[in-house]
Amino acid sequence: MGKNDVTRIGLIGYGQIGAAVHGLIDANPAGGMEVVFIHDQDPSRLADVESDLALEDLGDFDSRSPDLVVEMAHPAVTREWGAAILQKTNYMFISVTALADAELESLLEETTREYGTRAFVPHGGVVGMDALLENRDVWESVDVVMKKNPKNVDCAAAGIDADSITEETCLYDGPTRGICPKFPRNVNTHAAIAYAGIGFDRTHSLLLVNPEWSDATIAIHARGPGLDLHVERVEGITGVTGASTPVSIYNTVQMIGSTGPGIHLR
Ligand SMILES: NC(=O)c1ccc[n+]([C@@H]2O[C@H](COP(=O)([O-])OP(=O)(O)OC[C@H]3O[C@@H](n4cnc5c(N)ncnc54)[C@H](O)[C@@H]3O)[C@@H](O)[C@H]2O)c1
């Protein structure tokens, strides 16, 4: 990914975020990035994609020589493919709940060391991840409060029927490590906050739902000696993804992969 090189990018997951990131990369040819494959477990999602870009079997990813593979599908992809990808190339995964599995976290770490590759976690829906990370030795507590309409929460893994919820209900109150396997598609922000800050066991997560809420709210309260951080964002949501996420993910892809000119914000 040096000067004047074009960074070859493989995309996994072609839903709301994947399709938006593809469009944004293509819309900026001067950015020095090129999409070299797109994989989705549901081939019908790729109906509008140029046929030479579609990669049917993810096991063939290395045949396209990607410099960076970006997961925008499901945490299961990192469980199944994370180490295999990192043996060959760099990997960014946005389904950050995968990291709540401590064994998987170690495997990814060790693979990058052994093979000299790099794994990346985007800030995604987390406003202030830089401040959480830079002060991770200062925080005594980090609390995450998420509020959503139950229809925007995939309750399948938790065995909860979202349609039966008629009033404000607390779906989870406890350490962040425990919320990730229960709501793997919904709490990536919790996972990224935990990973950046004081870890999955010390970060506290609350998930509240109410059928009367239409927007999604995420609030972070981090406290330490002489330092308090309070961030709250309220935004529209489609499916499991907040309105600002697709461009945020694209921005991180270009922070990692762009070799184009310009003044770059870090
Ligand atoms: N980091 C963040 O801040 C953040 C924010 C929002 C969403 N996410 C996560 O990003 C992912 C994508 O979100 P979205 O809104 O685009 O979802 P989406 O449902 O619109 O699209 C997901 C796509 O991935 C495909 N897919 C699912 N499992 C797969 C697998 N095992 N292998 C290959 N393809 C698979 C689906 O067929 C679908 O096309 C989700 O895991 C979501 O939880 C992360």
The ligand as a Gaussian input file, in Angstrom:
#p B3LYP/6-31G(d) Opt

LIG

0 1
 N      -19.047000      -1.635000      13.661000
 C      -20.195000      -0.984000      13.600000
 O      -20.316000       0.129000      14.106000
 C      -21.375000      -1.606000      12.928000
 C      -22.534000      -0.838000      12.759000
 C      -23.623000      -1.398000      12.111000
 C      -23.589000      -2.718000      11.674000
 N      -22.458000      -3.468000      11.881000
 C      -22.400000      -4.880000      11.430000
 O      -22.092000      -4.883000      10.067000
 C      -22.633000      -6.042000       9.445000
 C      -23.381000      -5.637000       8.166000
 O      -24.426000      -4.738000       8.460000
 P      -25.525000      -4.367000       7.335000
 O      -26.452000      -3.370000       7.912000
 O      -24.843000      -4.083000       6.042000
 O      -26.292000      -5.764000       7.271000
 P      -27.202000      -6.358000       6.083000
 O      -28.071000      -7.378000       6.734000
 O      -27.799000      -5.272000       5.262000
 O      -26.115000      -7.106000       5.145000
 C      -25.343000      -8.184000       5.583000
 C      -24.941000      -9.004000       4.343000
 O      -23.989000      -9.989000       4.748000
 C      -24.365000     -11.245000       4.224000
 N      -23.904000     -12.292000       5.150000
 C      -24.378000     -12.594000       6.385000
 N      -23.672000     -13.581000       6.952000
 C      -22.717000     -13.924000       6.050000
 C      -21.683000     -14.894000       6.052000
 N      -21.495000     -15.712000       7.082000
 N      -20.878000     -14.975000       4.960000
 C      -21.069000     -14.159000       3.889000
 N      -22.032000     -13.215000       3.832000
 C      -22.854000     -13.102000       4.904000
 C      -25.884000     -11.209000       4.080000
 O      -26.341000     -12.113000       3.075000
 C      -26.117000      -9.751000       3.705000
 O      -26.096000      -9.539000       2.298000
 C      -23.515000      -6.717000      10.518000
 O      -22.781000      -7.764000      11.141000
 C      -23.731000      -5.615000      11.513000
 O      -23.946000      -6.135000      12.793000
 C      -21.354000      -2.928000      12.472000

